[in-house]
Amino acid sequence: MPAPERIIRLKTVLARTGLSRSTLYRKIAEGTFPAQLKISIHGTGWHESAVNRWIANPTSYREDRVE
């Protein structure tokens, strides 16, 4: 049975990527970093696998947005 998808919070994302908070949110707006998920009224997180895909190849990452 595969392990469930982990959700990681902002501090962890910043530590793993080395990005500043403002750069992270700018990249999300540009579609070059995975968008966050709403996990509670005031909380958000990221799928760990999506962040790991970005870390593996940050220059060619593009968010697959369905709009």
C-alpha positions as CSV (number, residue, x, y, z in Angstrom):
1,M,0.0,0.0,0.0
2,P,1.5,3.4,-1.0
3,A,2.2,5.9,1.7
4,P,-0.3,8.8,1.8
5,E,0.7,12.1,0.2
6,R,2.3,14.4,2.8
7,I,1.4,18.0,3.2
8,I,4.2,20.3,4.2
9,R,3.9,23.8,5.6
10,L,5.5,27.1,4.6
11,K,8.6,26.9,6.9
12,T,9.5,23.5,5.5
13,V,9.0,24.6,1.9
14,L,11.2,27.6,2.5
15,A,13.9,25.5,4.2
16,R,13.9,22.9,1.4
17,T,13.9,25.3,-1.5
18,G,16.1,28.1,-0.2
19,L,13.6,30.7,-1.5
20,S,12.5,33.7,0.3
21,R,8.8,34.0,1.2
22,S,8.2,36.8,-1.4
23,T,10.0,34.9,-4.1
24,L,8.0,31.8,-3.4
25,Y,4.7,33.6,-3.7
26,R,5.9,35.4,-6.9
27,K,6.8,32.1,-8.5
28,I,3.3,30.7,-7.5
29,A,1.7,33.7,-9.2
30,E,3.9,33.1,-12.3
31,G,3.0,29.4,-12.4
32,T,6.6,28.3,-11.9
33,F,6.1,26.8,-8.4
34,P,3.3,24.5,-7.2
35,A,0.3,26.3,-5.7
36,Q,-0.6,25.8,-2.1
37,L,-3.6,23.9,-0.8
38,K,-6.0,25.2,1.7
39,I,-5.9,22.8,4.7
40,S,-7.9,24.8,7.2
41,I,-9.5,28.3,7.5
42,H,-6.2,30.0,8.0
43,G,-3.7,27.3,7.0
44,T,-2.2,26.3,3.8
45,G,0.3,23.6,2.7
46,W,1.9,22.0,-0.3
47,H,2.0,18.5,-1.6
48,E,5.5,17.2,-0.8
49,S,5.8,15.4,-4.1
50,A,5.0,18.6,-6.0
51,V,7.7,20.5,-4.1
52,N,10.2,17.6,-4.7
53,R,9.4,17.8,-8.5
54,W,10.2,21.5,-8.4
55,I,13.5,20.9,-6.5
56,A,14.5,18.3,-9.0
57,N,14.1,20.7,-11.9
58,P,13.3,24.3,-10.9
59,T,14.1,25.9,-14.3
60,S,11.6,23.9,-16.4
61,Y,8.8,23.5,-13.8
62,R,5.4,24.6,-15.0
63,E,2.2,24.4,-13.0
64,D,-0.5,22.3,-14.8
65,R,-3.4,24.6,-14.2
66,V,-6.9,23.6,-15.3
67,E,-9.0,26.8,-15.7
